[in-house]
Amino acid sequence: MTLELIIFIASILFGALIYWRESHGNGLYRFFNKLMYSKELQMKPNDKTGFVYQQKFIIRLVFIGFLFLMGIVVTRFLIPIDLATISIFASMIVGTLVGTYLANFIFKSSEVIEEKSDSLEDIVHDTIEKGKDFIEDLKTKDAEEVVEETKEAPKTEEKSARERLKDKGLL
């Protein structure tokens, strides 16, 4: 179980590495594409499709399964010990698939963040300006209230409530 877990984590990293490598160049896929297809059916020069990059799930599964199957066959001939079992084989395939989708998620989110970084900067700048305007409005309102309070200070002397009641004859 421990060996399978270690291989699973390593295969996740391997899947991310494969995805990253194919996102930067797909020379091996282009080579096989030129071997397999006629000139009319070959991929366009600006097409970035690779074995796992920009492929659907089933095609990724087939390519990754074939890659590990070839790796296990070579390992069985080089090392006659029964090292490559079915459970390790399955862990490698699933881990690599998870790694490719994880790398896809990371690349897509970094692209979105880069696209939105200018608009986020503008939003933060506008918010700061609105905050400065709000603080200035508060300062001017406070200053107006202080001026009004100073104007209302001189009051004329009025009769007290007791004296007014006496004047009315109620006391």
N, C-alpha and C positions, 0 to 999 in steps of 0.2 A: 504494500500500500504506500509506503514512504517513497519508493522508487517511482511509482506511478505519479505521485503528487509532484515530485521534483521534475519529472519529465513533462508533466502537464504545464507547469509554470515555465519551464524552459521553452516549450513549444509555443506558448503564448508570446514570449519574447521573439522567438523565431518567426512567428506569423507577422508580428509588427515590423520586424526587420525586412521580411520579404515584401510586404506592402510598401514600406518606405522606399526600398530599392527600386521597385517597379514604378513608383510614382515619379522617380527622377529619370528613368530610362527603361525602355522595354526592348532592348536589342535582341535578347534571346527569343522573345515572342515573335518579333519581326522576322528573325531568321527562320523559325519554324513556319511562319505564315507564308514566307516566300517559297519554302520547299513544298508545302501542301497545296497551295492554291495557284490557279492560273493568274496571269497578269491582270485580267479584268476583275477578279475576285479578291485580289490582295488588298490589305488595309491601306488607307490613305496615309500620306506622310505626316499629317498633323494629328493622327489618331494616337491616343496615349494608352489604349487598352493593353493590358498585360495578362499574365496567367491568373493573377488574383486581383489586380488593380482594375477597377471598373468592370467587374464581371458579376454575373448573377450567382446566387448561392450554389446551384447544382453544378455549374461549370467550375466554381472554386473547389467544391468538394471533389470533383473528378480529378482536377489537376493536383490538388494536395494529396489525395489518396494515391494517385499514380506515383508522385514524388516519393512518398514514404514507402510504398510497395517496392520501388526500385532500390531505395535505401536499405530496406530489410533484406532483399535478395542479395545485395552486395555484402551486407553484414554477415549473413549466414554462410557465404562462401569464404569470407576472410577469417571469421571467427566461428569455429564449429560449435561453440557453446550455445545452448538454447537461451539466447539473451532477448530476442525479439519475440515476445508473446502477443497474443491477440489483444489483451487488455492494454499493454503499452502502445501497441499500434493504434488502437482506438483513442487513447489519451493523447497521442501525438497529433492525430488528425483533428480531433475536437479542439484541442488547445491552439493549434495553428489557425483554425477557422475563427476561433474567438479572438485571437491576436490580430487577424486581418480586419475584423469588424471593429475592434477597439482602436486600431490605428486609423481606420477610416473615420471614426467618430472624432478622434483627436484632430485629424487634419481638417475636417469640415468645420469643427468648432473654432479652430485657429483662423481659418479663412473668414468666417463670419465675424469674429472679433476684429480682424484687420479691416474688414469692410466697414464695420460700424464704429471704428475708433475715431474717425473724423467727426461723425455725427454725435458720438458720446462727448467728445471734447467741446463741440458747440453747445450741447445741452448743459454741460457743467458750467461753461462760461456764461450762458444766458441765466442760469440759476444764480450764479454769484452776482451778476449785475442786478437782478431783481431783488436779491437780498440787500445789496447796497442801497438801492432805491427805497426799499422798505425802511431801512434804518434811518435814512435821511428824512423820510416822511415822519417817522416817530420823533426825531430830534426837532423838526420844525413845529410839530403839534405841541410838544412839551414846552418849547420856547413861547408859543402863543398863549398857552395856559398860564405861564409865569407872568407874562405881561398883563393878562386880564386880571389876575389876582392882585397885582400891584395897583391897578387902576381902581379897583373896588375898595381899597383900604379906607379912604376918608368917608365916614358915615356921619350923618347928622344925629344928634341926640334925640331919642324918642322917649315917650313916657313908658314907664314900666307897666306891666299888666295890672298891677294893684292900683296904680293911679288911674288907669283907664276905667277900671271897674268902679272906682269912687266917682269918677266923672259921670258915669251913667246912672249912678245911684243904686247900684247893686250891692255896694258894700258899706 
